[in-house]
Amino acid sequence: MAALTTVRGSLPVLRRLVSMQCLHKFCSSKVLKAPFVCAPYSYSTTLLQQHRFFRTSYAAAGPILPFKLSDIGEGIMEVTVKEWYVKVGDRVSQFDSICEVQSDKASVTITSRYDGVIRKLYYDVDSIAFVGTPLVDIETDGGQAPEEDVMETPALSQEEHTHQHIRGHKTQATPAVRRLAMENNIKLSEVVGSGKDGRILKEDILNFIAKQTGAILPPSPFQEIQPPPPAPAAAAKPQEKKPPPSIPTPIAPRPVFTGKDRTEPLKGFQKAMVKTMTAALKIPHFGYKDEVDLTQLVRLRSELKGVAESRGVRLSYMPFFIKAASLGLLHFPVLNASVDEACQNITYKAAHNIGLAMDTPQGLLVPNVKNVQMLSVFEIAVELNRLQTSGASGQLGTADLTGGTFTLSNIGSIGGTYAKPVVLLPEVAIGALGKLQVLPRFNAKDEVVKAHIMNVSWSADHRIIDGATMCRFSNLWKSYLENPASMVLDLK
Amino acid sequence: MALVKKNSTLKEYFEDAWKAGIVLKSASTDVFQNLALEDWIHEHIDVQQRSALLMWRNSSAVVIGRHQNPWQECNLNLMRSMGIPLARRRSGGGTVFHDLGNINLTFFTSKKKYDRHRNLRVVTGALKDLRPDLDVSATDRFDIVLNGVYKISGTAAKLGRTAAYHHCTLLCSSDRSLLSSVLQTNCKGIKSNATPSVPSPVKNLQDEDPSLDPSAIMGAMASRYCAEFGFDSPVITVDPSVEQLMPGIQKMAADLQAWEWVYGRTPKFSICTSFMAEGANIGLDMDIKNGIVEKCAMDIPHHWLPPEVGKELCSALMGIRFCPSEVAAVVAALMRTASRAPDLAKKTQSLYENVVAVM
């Protein structure tokens, strides 16, 4: 039993070693294009020794049987192999899918006839396979005879395990299931089959074992990370019943962590962001933070929300923040500028294309609303809705994502109060908005009142922007939001 | 509407009732839900002793076959702008355009009783029941042609271990101009071994005879099916969104909509194309496997743009999905650190936008 347990545990090793061997074979034969995952070549001698030990103990390796492509029907003689679901070295059970073939507009899933390990694939993808010729070679587990039509008659008459007590009636189970029962000393007749016609499936054996030992077996021997067997309650109880007097608390068994680190190269958007952020942090940033009292804005928005919805638009606070920023930029155009790489020339951008950091399936993207200086708050809300829908469905285009001149990041919608945002090139300023909190504040009459407070954190390029400019811009932006009526005076 | 035992699933209903045959009609016009319904019936209903017919229609959608290449088969840009979804079915065959003027019929049988010609005789028979002098016939490629020329139906099939299904379309009153514009690729230079579609001239049945509308045809199909297979079944309407009736169907519908299935299942292909950008002819060469860019090379005139720009773009595209929004996100990030000298910036932007347009 112990030997077989080791066998199970080292099957992933065998699989890799086997595929390594086969890779050597195939490099010379050039039969297959072989899109296999190449096994790493560096294996220590201990593993090879284990392999040798494995070979001698795994005496039950059965014959390698060719699995022929059976008749598809309609007199079809040849098919095109379209997709392989297995590769050499994979273990398959009876009825597992092996490949997908296509003939004359019909797509056929070919399932395995045997349990075993795939030893050879006879066809490449897109090659023609003939009915009646071998499709794959399967190294079966000992005792499986090549049956003609196993798919149609699940009850196999071959039986090599003589010490199964089958009381008079035939229990239906595949050879793999029978072997599993035998290894665990289970009588098939005692197991209730949940398959068709009372057939015993692998799950039934596993459930039977679980009930007996109270343990949950690992689902498959081929996973890299073995889930630690949870300390069975039955085992823990005896410990608790008689606590040793010197030790105050029972010691729980330490789970063994067999997880592995995973390294992968950075690609696509992540890779591009590395470059963007590296360049951005070369800019000397300074930060400026402040608190904004949005009590009046909250009231205004709740009044206007209904009107917007009647026009089919969801109104959040962002359109107000964006419009107020644009009004501020009219007075401080340096914040809507851009410098060249050598920092020799500054370009004052005419359009206010205000970007909004958005969390999408692709990552944190910053689409921008174009020409905010020409848009009303409602029009900004419409555009934001469009960008949000596109962002959520992964359909933002280059036009939406490029050309921004100033950015606002509403990180507060997820959480946080103060932030230290990084300027997004080629812009020179950015603002991060914290979450809207309800806090007590003193009003003009020295009374404590409920106020809706939001914190804003600005960052700017200190090479061309000074603290005073940022401060005045922030104060102006803040005054528009704290007293929304004043926005009406300056609206363009 | 048949009475269903409370809390029973569709499978239980049919097996309890020991019906020899069922005629079903889907209440949904969502292509993914209907494809999921087909999958669900194929996997769960025992067809060894019985058979089933499912009739369904979808609102505008393009459906490609299991092993096809969507970039090669349809105009993805046009579809995106019109909001027409793309679905990949599990059966083989070619690309079709579905809308409410097209009826889909799926014949479920055991693998032993799989017989496409017999099913198509039901279809032509039903049409002739409605209009006896209608010239419709099935070809040996399993198409149905009207007046010997116009294709009104295409076929595809899926065979599993013990069960099979054969489905076909039927053009009643489809939008033919939309059909032809959507089923034309906008991508040049694709080299692939994916199953190609065979285009044919098409015609709507309703153009031939205005009385042949979808509901009349579906009624005739149901009667003819029952007559051919020898049982009597009412047409039962099934709503694929009811999870309780068909446990697991919502997950099937979600799997059918996943990018990995719709685009990622495309057989390996390469694109070798060129485009004009700001007066220069740019060559683009990409290999795509499982929908992911495996190889990317660009031929950019050296005097037009510094070679590092092209190399950086290719490097950034490696390993990402061949998808316009993913590429747009990448190029937008690259734009931020691109040269800001006006002419170089313009060229870089044009290059990036054209690359996105290729997807």
Interface residues (C-beta under 8 A of the other chain):
Chain A: I72 G73 E74 K82 E83 F95 E100 Q102 S103 D104 K105 A106 S107 V108 T109 T111 V125 D126 M151 P265 K267 G268 F269 K271 A272 M273 K275 T276 A279 A280 S338 D340 E341 T360 Q362 G363 L365 V366 G394 Q395 L396 G397 T398 D400 L401 T402 L424 L425 P426
Chain B: G65 R66 H67 R80 R90 S91 G92 G93 G94 K111 K112 Y114 D115 R116 R141 F142 T155 A156 A157 K158 L159 G160 R161 T162 H166 N193 T195 P267 E312 S315 A316 L317 M318 G319 I320 C323 P324 S325 E326 A328 A329 V330 V331 A332 A333 L334 M335 R336 T337 S339 R340 A341 Q349 Y352 E353 V356
